Amino acid sequence: MSGTDPNDRLYFRQLLSGRDFARENDIARQMVNFSYAIGDRESGDALIVDPAYAVADLLDRLAADGMNCVGVLATHFHPDHVGGEMMGFGIEGIKTLLERLQVPIHIQRTELPWIERTTGVDRSHFVLHDSADVVDVGGVSVELLHTPGHTPGSQCFIVQGCLVSGDTLFLDGCGRTDLPGSDPEEMYESLTKRLALVPDSTILFPGHLYSSEPSASMGETRRTNYVLTPRTATEWLSMFGS
């Protein structure tokens, strides 16, 4: 678990499944998902990014820090991020959270039919967003960036020099593009154009621990991540398009 200086207004927590929460869940330990909490220390309000596996654990983490969940930011519809059925196992997620708290679930609008089918949550609970929309939590603003490729409505979150990237970009590699709803060409556009607007100084916080470190600067990631080495769409698709 990592966070910011407690004197800062920004509340930011990176939580690893199977270690910081859902410790007894074999699937959580295998999938090494990150969930995040983003909020305002002054107001005590926080958003949870991708609550899955053990909702109560995540809410308890917030409560221990004196924070209150007022909403959810979903990077994309896959069950290991928002709950649902995966590999024959049921995974807790936003449906369980909504049984405890009636809070808005912020998604990119293209993701709506996919996340409805995956989670069984009615569309009335979702707030639909476009790229560059801003979600405020207390006095902290989170910018939403649409980054399709892994799924049609994948989105990243930018807040005060941090980029929470879900499965769009890892420190090593990127999200798969051979799954239902995936699009290799869109992934190339997301990696090389949509994310190109993010400064090198921004710290990348991915959706899984697929590397030795849990975070790194975008500058370092651009220098070392093999999926960012191709210089043309043709070259990228020949390497990663299947």
C-alpha positions, 0 to 999 in steps of 0.5 A: 500500500502506498499513499501521499504525504498525510499533510497533502489534501489529496488522499491516494491509496494503491491497494493490492488484491491478495495482500492489502485486501482479499487476503484469503482469496486465491483468485485475488492473489493470482490476479494481483489487481490494484484497486485505488482510493482517491479523495479529499482529506479535508472533506473525508470523501473518497472514490474507489477505483475498481472495487473487486474481490472484497468490498468490505475490506476496501470500505474498511480501509477507507474508514480506518483512514477517516474516509467515506466512499461517495462513488466508484470510478471503473476503468473497464468492465472485466470482472476482476475490476468490477465484479462478475463471473470469471473462470467459473468463479464469482467475484465481488464487485460493484453489485456488492458495494451497491448493496451497502452504499447507494453511490454513483458508478462512473464509467465511460459511456461506451462501456455501458452494455458491457458492464451491465452484462458483466455485473448485473447492475442496472443502468440507473446506477451508472453515470456515463462520461466522455473523455476529458470529463471531470469528477470532483470528490470534495475539492479534488478533481479527477480527469477521465481519459477515454483509452479504448483498445483493451475494451471499448470504454476503457478509461484512465484517471488523471489526478495531481500528477498521477495516472491510474491506467487500469489495463490500458498500460502497465509498466511492462506491457499493455492490456490484451487486445484479443478479448471480446470488445478489444481492438488492437488499432484503438489500443495503438491510438490510445498508447501513442496519441491519447496517452501522449498528452500525459507528461513524462513526470506523471506517475503511472499507477497500473491495474495489475502488479505485472512488474517488479515495481508498483509504479513508475514515471511515464518518462521511465515507462516510455523508455523501457516498456516494449509495447511503446517501442514500435514507431508506426501503426503497421509495426505495432500491429505486426507485433501486438495486433493478434 
